[in-house]
């Protein structure tokens, strides 16, 4: 997936992560981050120690839509 050029500098970089019941995308730089919690594109929060690599859990539909839109560039 490549970064969208139509959104200019708004394009963000993130990575897939599994936590809770789904796989989510966590932006590398997120101004919403408060304290030690990580916040997924969909707004779900988790502690860093609860995050694992993308696995066989279902994919969050909100995070997947953001990736397909090109507004975020997902890195391995």
ChimeraX commands (.cxc) that place a marker at each C-alpha (Angstrom):
marker #1 position 0.00,0.00,0.00 radius 0.5
marker #1 position 1.41,3.38,-0.90 radius 0.5
marker #1 position 0.81,6.70,0.71 radius 0.5
marker #1 position -1.95,8.79,-0.81 radius 0.5
marker #1 position -0.81,11.94,-2.59 radius 0.5
marker #1 position -4.27,13.51,-2.67 radius 0.5
marker #1 position -4.10,14.16,1.06 radius 0.5
marker #1 position -0.68,15.83,0.88 radius 0.5
marker #1 position 1.38,15.83,4.06 radius 0.5
marker #1 position -1.49,14.32,6.03 radius 0.5
marker #1 position -0.42,10.82,4.94 radius 0.5
marker #1 position 0.66,8.86,8.00 radius 0.5
marker #1 position 2.70,5.74,8.62 radius 0.5
marker #1 position 1.50,2.91,10.82 radius 0.5
marker #1 position 1.77,-0.80,11.44 radius 0.5
marker #1 position -0.61,-3.70,11.95 radius 0.5
marker #1 position -0.83,-5.03,15.49 radius 0.5
marker #1 position -3.00,-7.60,17.24 radius 0.5
marker #1 position -4.64,-6.83,20.57 radius 0.5
marker #1 position -8.01,-7.40,22.08 radius 0.5
marker #1 position -10.18,-9.39,19.70 radius 0.5
marker #1 position -8.91,-7.91,16.42 radius 0.5
marker #1 position -5.96,-6.73,14.34 radius 0.5
marker #1 position -5.67,-2.93,14.31 radius 0.5
marker #1 position -3.39,-0.30,12.76 radius 0.5
marker #1 position -1.35,1.82,15.16 radius 0.5
marker #1 position 0.06,5.06,13.71 radius 0.5
marker #1 position 3.77,5.59,14.37 radius 0.5
marker #1 position 3.12,9.21,15.36 radius 0.5
marker #1 position -0.27,9.92,16.87 radius 0.5
marker #1 position -1.12,13.26,18.50 radius 0.5
marker #1 position -3.97,11.57,20.40 radius 0.5
marker #1 position -1.50,9.42,22.38 radius 0.5
marker #1 position -1.75,10.09,26.08 radius 0.5
marker #1 position 0.46,8.49,28.69 radius 0.5
marker #1 position 1.73,5.05,27.89 radius 0.5
marker #1 position -1.28,3.72,25.93 radius 0.5
marker #1 position -1.19,3.13,22.18 radius 0.5
marker #1 position -4.23,4.21,20.16 radius 0.5
marker #1 position -5.34,2.41,16.99 radius 0.5
marker #1 position -6.78,4.28,14.00 radius 0.5
marker #1 position -10.25,3.29,15.20 radius 0.5
marker #1 position -9.61,4.76,18.65 radius 0.5
marker #1 position -9.17,1.51,20.59 radius 0.5
marker #1 position -6.47,1.87,23.24 radius 0.5
marker #1 position -4.08,-0.70,24.67 radius 0.5
marker #1 position -0.91,-0.93,26.72 radius 0.5
marker #1 position 2.25,-1.60,24.68 radius 0.5
marker #1 position 2.86,-4.94,26.42 radius 0.5
marker #1 position -0.52,-6.22,25.16 radius 0.5
marker #1 position 0.42,-5.72,21.48 radius 0.5
marker #1 position 1.63,-8.60,19.31 radius 0.5
marker #1 position 2.29,-8.93,15.58 radius 0.5
marker #1 position -0.67,-9.26,13.22 radius 0.5
marker #1 position -2.14,-12.74,13.57 radius 0.5
marker #1 position -5.21,-14.79,12.68 radius 0.5
marker #1 position -7.66,-12.59,14.59 radius 0.5
marker #1 position -10.30,-10.76,12.53 radius 0.5
marker #1 position -9.31,-7.36,11.15 radius 0.5
marker #1 position -10.90,-4.21,12.54 radius 0.5
marker #1 position -13.16,-2.83,9.79 radius 0.5
marker #1 position -12.40,0.81,10.70 radius 0.5
marker #1 position -8.62,0.29,10.55 radius 0.5
marker #1 position -8.91,-1.72,7.32 radius 0.5
marker #1 position -10.99,1.04,5.68 radius 0.5
marker #1 position -8.37,3.64,6.60 radius 0.5
marker #1 position -5.60,1.51,5.07 radius 0.5
marker #1 position -7.59,0.93,1.86 radius 0.5
marker #1 position -8.27,4.68,1.60 radius 0.5
marker #1 position -4.52,5.35,1.25 radius 0.5
marker #1 position -4.50,7.86,4.10 radius 0.5
marker #1 position -2.05,5.68,5.99 radius 0.5
marker #1 position 0.97,3.79,4.71 radius 0.5
marker #1 position 1.27,0.46,6.53 radius 0.5
marker #1 position 4.80,-0.77,7.08 radius 0.5
marker #1 position 5.82,-4.32,8.01 radius 0.5
marker link #1:1,2 radius 0.2
marker link #1:2,3 radius 0.2
marker link #1:3,4 radius 0.2
marker link #1:4,5 radius 0.2
marker link #1:5,6 radius 0.2
marker link #1:6,7 radius 0.2
marker link #1:7,8 radius 0.2
marker link #1:8,9 radius 0.2
marker link #1:9,10 radius 0.2
marker link #1:10,11 radius 0.2
marker link #1:11,12 radius 0.2
marker link #1:12,13 radius 0.2
marker link #1:13,14 radius 0.2
marker link #1:14,15 radius 0.2
marker link #1:15,16 radius 0.2
marker link #1:16,17 radius 0.2
marker link #1:17,18 radius 0.2
marker link #1:18,19 radius 0.2
marker link #1:19,20 radius 0.2
marker link #1:20,21 radius 0.2
marker link #1:21,22 radius 0.2
marker link #1:22,23 radius 0.2
marker link #1:23,24 radius 0.2
marker link #1:24,25 radius 0.2
marker link #1:25,26 radius 0.2
marker link #1:26,27 radius 0.2
marker link #1:27,28 radius 0.2
marker link #1:28,29 radius 0.2
marker link #1:29,30 radius 0.2
marker link #1:30,31 radius 0.2
marker link #1:31,32 radius 0.2
marker link #1:32,33 radius 0.2
marker link #1:33,34 radius 0.2
marker link #1:34,35 radius 0.2
marker link #1:35,36 radius 0.2
marker link #1:36,37 radius 0.2
marker link #1:37,38 radius 0.2
marker link #1:38,39 radius 0.2
marker link #1:39,40 radius 0.2
marker link #1:40,41 radius 0.2
marker link #1:41,42 radius 0.2
marker link #1:42,43 radius 0.2
marker link #1:43,44 radius 0.2
marker link #1:44,45 radius 0.2
marker link #1:45,46 radius 0.2
marker link #1:46,47 radius 0.2
marker link #1:47,48 radius 0.2
marker link #1:48,49 radius 0.2
marker link #1:49,50 radius 0.2
marker link #1:50,51 radius 0.2
marker link #1:51,52 radius 0.2
marker link #1:52,53 radius 0.2
marker link #1:53,54 radius 0.2
marker link #1:54,55 radius 0.2
marker link #1:55,56 radius 0.2
marker link #1:56,57 radius 0.2
marker link #1:57,58 radius 0.2
marker link #1:58,59 radius 0.2
marker link #1:59,60 radius 0.2
marker link #1:60,61 radius 0.2
marker link #1:61,62 radius 0.2
marker link #1:62,63 radius 0.2
marker link #1:63,64 radius 0.2
marker link #1:64,65 radius 0.2
marker link #1:65,66 radius 0.2
marker link #1:66,67 radius 0.2
marker link #1:67,68 radius 0.2
marker link #1:68,69 radius 0.2
marker link #1:69,70 radius 0.2
marker link #1:70,71 radius 0.2
marker link #1:71,72 radius 0.2
marker link #1:72,73 radius 0.2
marker link #1:73,74 radius 0.2
marker link #1:74,75 radius 0.2
marker link #1:75,76 radius 0.2
view
